[in-house]
Amino acid sequence: MAGERITQAEFARRNGWSKQYVAKLVKQGRIQLEGGKIDPVAARQAIAQLAEPSTVLRERAQEISAPSRPATSVPSNNPTDSRKAVDYAAARTMREAFRAKMARLDYEEREGKLVDAKKVREDAFQQARMIRDGFLGIPDRMADVLAAETNPSKVRQILMDELETVLEKLSD
């Protein structure tokens, strides 16, 4: 048979949470309601199964250290304090996650999936400058040739040939 059933507000109070947080857990499906009430044992188990490892460590550290300190004490500077160990574990987890992300970025860069954005901008700028210079040089090179030509279709052909020559040089 199932254990006692309590209201969401009572479950929140017993665990030191807000009613809104418990309502959020219910809405997410992490806590199941039966007859509008919560089985606290089943709910705690369900929450524990979905909890992040660092959260579980922090809760265990609080349970261990809570009876030994008075309620009004100031946090200890003791290096063996379990709260510092949890902070170290969290920091280590974050460091390892960062290392994994950096390794993935390094791998993708080596595979050619990622490139340095600064280098791409510099290369694009250089290419655009070469294209601009190539096209702006056409009038100086072709002015005399075109001035001597009276046939419009011949002028067009000369211009097309020159544009193709510039584009071919740029494609190399």
C-alpha positions, 0 to 999 in steps of 0.5 A: 500500500502507498504511504501517506499523501500530502498536499503540494504546499505541505510537501514544499514546506517539508522540503524547504521549497516554494509552492511554485517550485513544487507546482513546476515539478508536477507540471513537468511530470517529475512528481505524480499526483494521486487524488490531487496529493503527493506521495512524499517518498515516491516524489523524493525518489523521482526527484533524486533519479532526475537530479544532477550529480552535483546536486546529489553531492551537495545535498549529501554534504548538507545532511552530513554537516548539518547536525555537527554545526549550530544553526547560527554558525558562520561557514567554516574555513576548514579545508576539509569542510564538505561544502568546499569539496562539493564546490571543488567537484562542481568546479571540476565538472565544469572544467571537464565540460569545458575541456570536452567542448574545446576538444570537440572544437579542435577536432572539428577545426582539424576536420575542416568543419570549423575555420577561424572567423578572423582568417575568413574575414581577412581572406574575404577582404583580400579577395574583394580588394583583388576583384575591385582592383581588377575591374577598376583597371579595365577602363585604363587598359581598354580606353584607347582600344574602345575609343578607336572602335566604332562598331557597338557589337565589337565594343561589347565583344572587347569588353566581354573578353576583357571581363572574362580575362580579369575573372579568369586571373582572379579565379587562379 
